[in-house]
Amino acid sequence: MKNYYFILSLSTQASDLQIKQAYRRLALQFHPDKNPSPEAEAIFKEVNEAYEVLGDPLRKAIYDQMLRGGGEEAPPVAPAPQRPHRDPRYRPQPKNAPRKPSKREELLALMATHLRHAQLVSRLTLLFSVILIADYSLPSKKISTHIVGEQATNRGSSFKIELGDGNSVSISREAARKIGGGKNVMVYQSALFSIPVSLEDQRTHFRSPVEISIYGNFAFGPLILLITSLLGTFYWKGVEFRFNLGIVNFLLLLLNLVFLQIHKF
């Protein structure tokens, strides 16, 4: 006969409240959706089976009688003499003492508790990724202005073009040769966030992409955010993996918010 008290890590004198608390703790710890270990499902079934018996007062009373051997009290047995421990500070632990969860189990339980927050972050970052895609895909806004100056950037391979409206954009060195100072130019900006996408010479219609922007050299940011947010939203296996994805998505969100402003620097 199974010892349901041992399965729940309880003593036979445990109260109804202690039984319920032990069940909730172990069910959270070994639920297959929250614990990826292969033995978690078998342990979870035994925990449920134990609680079905000990959580019902009538079935618990019958089980306790069976556990004592038909309801008759067993005669007291003198404990076997124990040899003193070498360490005088040693205190023996009771056999039916609840097992203390490991640090990893405690960490997984904490992740499971806050998993819904991590998933909410993943959903929000997915929405932000969709907005970025829409911002880039929608027809660009056109702003007519002129070049008032240009200077080489620290990178050396690109030039910063100062525009008449007070803004500036960075284009390649070769494109800067073809678009000289004083010419009228057309700036193409994204539909929602007004990010400079390209610069066009209105006389020759030569068009150059803007390098230093979230849709230029930093386009990898939105792409990575889209992939990780999709995984965090729709991948449903593994508490640790989904929780960590929520943290990664939050950090990538902050990084992309910086990329949105980087064309101004």
C-alpha positions in Angstrom: 0.0 0.0 0.0 1.3 3.4 -1.0 2.2 5.8 1.8 0.4 9.0 0.7 1.8 10.9 3.6 5.3 10.2 2.4 4.4 11.2 -1.2 3.2 14.6 0.1 6.3 14.8 2.5 4.0 15.0 5.6 3.8 13.3 8.9 0.8 11.1 9.7 -0.4 13.8 12.2 -0.6 16.5 9.5 -3.7 18.7 9.6 -6.1 19.3 6.7 -4.5 22.7 6.1 -1.0 21.2 6.0 -2.2 18.6 3.5 -3.7 21.2 1.3 -0.6 23.4 1.4 1.7 20.5 0.6 -0.5 19.5 -2.3 -0.5 23.0 -3.8 3.3 23.3 -3.4 4.1 20.0 -5.0 1.5 20.4 -7.7 3.0 23.7 -8.7 6.5 22.2 -8.5 5.9 19.1 -10.6 3.1 20.2 -13.0 4.2 18.9 -16.5 3.6 22.4 -18.0 5.8 24.0 -15.5 8.5 21.4 -14.9 10.3 20.1 -18.0 12.0 17.1 -16.2 11.0 13.7 -17.5 9.9 12.3 -14.1 7.7 15.3 -13.2 4.6 13.9 -14.8 4.8 10.6 -12.8 5.4 12.5 -9.6 2.5 14.8 -10.4 0.1 11.9 -10.8 1.1 10.4 -7.5 0.7 13.7 -5.8 -2.9 14.0 -7.2 -3.7 10.4 -6.1 -2.4 11.1 -2.6 -4.5 14.3 -2.3 -7.7 12.6 -3.6 -7.4 10.3 -0.6 -6.1 12.6 2.1 -8.1 15.6 1.0 -11.4 13.7 1.6 -12.1 13.3 5.3 -14.0 10.0 4.9 -11.4 8.4 2.6 -8.6 9.8 4.9 -10.2 8.1 8.0 -10.4 4.8 6.2 -6.9 5.1 4.8 -5.5 6.0 8.3 -7.1 2.8 9.7 -5.6 0.7 6.9 -2.3 2.3 7.5 -2.4 1.5 11.2 -3.4 -2.1 10.3 -7.1 -2.5 10.5 -7.8 0.3 13.0 -6.2 -1.3 16.0 -3.5 0.6 17.7 -0.2 -1.1 17.5 1.6 -1.7 20.8 4.3 0.8 21.5 7.7 -0.3 20.4 10.8 0.8 22.2 13.1 2.7 19.9 16.3 1.0 19.1 19.3 2.5 20.8 21.2 4.9 18.7 24.9 5.5 18.8 25.8 9.1 19.6 26.8 11.2 16.6 30.4 12.4 16.3 29.2 16.0 16.0 27.5 17.1 19.3 25.6 19.8 17.4 24.0 17.2 15.1 20.2 17.0 15.3 18.5 14.0 13.6 15.8 15.0 11.1 12.4 13.3 11.4 11.8 10.6 8.7 8.6 12.2 7.5 9.9 15.8 7.4 9.0 17.7 4.2 11.7 17.6 1.6 13.3 21.0 1.0 13.1 21.9 -2.7 16.4 22.5 -4.4 17.5 26.0 -5.6 16.6 25.1 -9.2 13.2 23.9 -8.2 12.6 27.1 -6.2 13.8 29.1 -9.2 11.4 27.2 -11.6 8.5 27.8 -9.1 9.3 31.5 -9.1 9.4 31.6 -12.9 6.1 29.7 -13.1 4.5 32.3 -10.7 5.7 35.2 -12.9 5.4 33.5 -16.3 2.2 35.4 -17.2 4.1 38.7 -16.9 6.9 37.4 -19.2 4.3 36.3 -21.7 2.6 39.7 -21.6 5.9 41.3 -22.4 6.4 39.0 -25.3 2.9 39.9 -26.7 3.6 43.6 -26.3 6.9 43.3 -28.1 5.2 41.3 -30.9 2.7 44.1 -31.3 5.6 46.6 -31.4 7.3 44.5 -34.1 4.1 44.5 -36.2 3.9 48.3 -35.8 7.5 48.7 -37.0 6.8 46.5 -40.0 3.7 48.6 -40.8 5.8 51.8 -40.4 8.3 50.6 -42.9 5.9 49.0 -45.4 3.4 51.9 -45.7 4.0 54.5 -48.4 6.7 56.9 -47.3 6.2 60.6 -46.6 8.0 63.0 -48.9 9.6 66.2 -47.6 11.3 68.6 -49.9 14.3 70.5 -48.5 17.9 71.4 -49.4 21.4 70.5 -48.3 23.2 73.2 -46.2 26.3 71.2 -45.4 28.0 67.8 -45.1 30.7 66.3 -43.0 32.5 62.9 -42.6 31.3 60.8 -39.7 33.6 59.0 -37.3 33.2 55.8 -39.3 34.9 57.4 -42.3 32.8 55.4 -44.9 29.7 57.7 -44.5 28.8 61.3 -44.6 26.3 63.3 -42.5 24.2 65.6 -44.6 22.8 68.7 -42.9 19.4 69.6 -44.3 17.6 72.9 -44.4 14.8 71.8 -42.1 17.4 71.4 -39.2 17.6 67.6 -39.5 20.5 65.5 -40.7 20.9 62.1 -42.4 23.9 59.8 -42.9 24.5 58.3 -46.4 27.5 56.6 -48.0 30.6 58.4 -49.2 29.8 57.5 -52.8 26.3 58.8 -52.5 27.5 62.0 -50.9 29.7 62.7 -54.0 26.6 62.5 -56.2 24.4 64.7 -53.9 26.4 67.9 -53.4 25.8 70.8 -51.1 23.2 73.4 -52.0 21.0 71.0 -54.1 17.4 70.5 -53.5 16.6 67.0 -52.2 13.6 64.9 -51.3 13.7 63.1 -47.9 11.6 59.9 -47.7 10.4 59.2 -44.2 8.5 56.3 -42.7 4.7 56.7 -42.4 4.3 56.5 -38.6 7.6 57.3 -36.9 9.0 59.7 -39.5 12.3 57.8 -39.7 14.4 58.9 -42.7 14.6 56.0 -45.1 16.2 57.5 -48.2 17.5 60.8 -49.7 16.9 61.7 -53.4 18.4 64.4 -55.5 15.5 66.2 -57.1 17.5 67.2 -60.2 19.1 63.8 -61.1 16.6 61.6 -59.2 19.5 59.8 -57.7 18.3 58.1 -54.5 20.4 56.8 -51.7 19.3 54.9 -48.6 19.9 56.4 -45.2 22.5 54.2 -43.4 22.3 55.2 -39.7 18.7 54.4 -38.9 16.6 51.5 -37.6 15.7 50.7 -41.2 19.3 51.0 -42.4 22.3 49.4 -40.7 20.3 48.6 -37.6 17.5 46.7 -39.3 18.7 43.6 -37.5 17.1 44.9 -34.3 13.4 44.7 -35.5 14.0 41.4 -37.2 15.5 39.7 -34.1 12.7 41.2 -32.0 10.1 39.8 -34.3 11.5 36.3 -34.1 11.9 36.2 -30.3 8.5 37.8 -29.7 6.9 35.2 -31.9 8.6 32.4 -29.9 7.7 34.0 -26.6 4.0 34.3 -27.7 3.3 31.0 -29.4 5.9 28.6 -28.0 4.1 26.8 -25.1 6.7 24.3 -23.8 9.1 24.9 -21.0 8.6 27.4 -18.2 12.3 28.5 -18.1 12.6 29.0 -21.8 9.4 31.1 -22.1 10.3 33.2 -19.0 13.8 33.9 -20.3 12.3 34.9 -23.7 10.2 37.5 -21.9 13.3 39.0 -20.4 15.1 38.9 -23.7 12.2 40.6 -25.5 12.1 43.3 -22.9 15.8 44.1 -23.4 15.4 44.0 -27.2 12.4 46.4 -26.9 14.5 48.9 -25.1 17.3 48.5 -27.7 14.9 49.1 -30.6 13.5 52.2 -28.9 17.1 53.5 -28.9 17.4 52.6 -32.6 14.3 54.6 -33.3 16.2 57.7 -32.2 19.7 56.9 -33.5 19.3 58.7 -36.8 19.2 62.0 -34.8 22.7 61.5 -33.3 
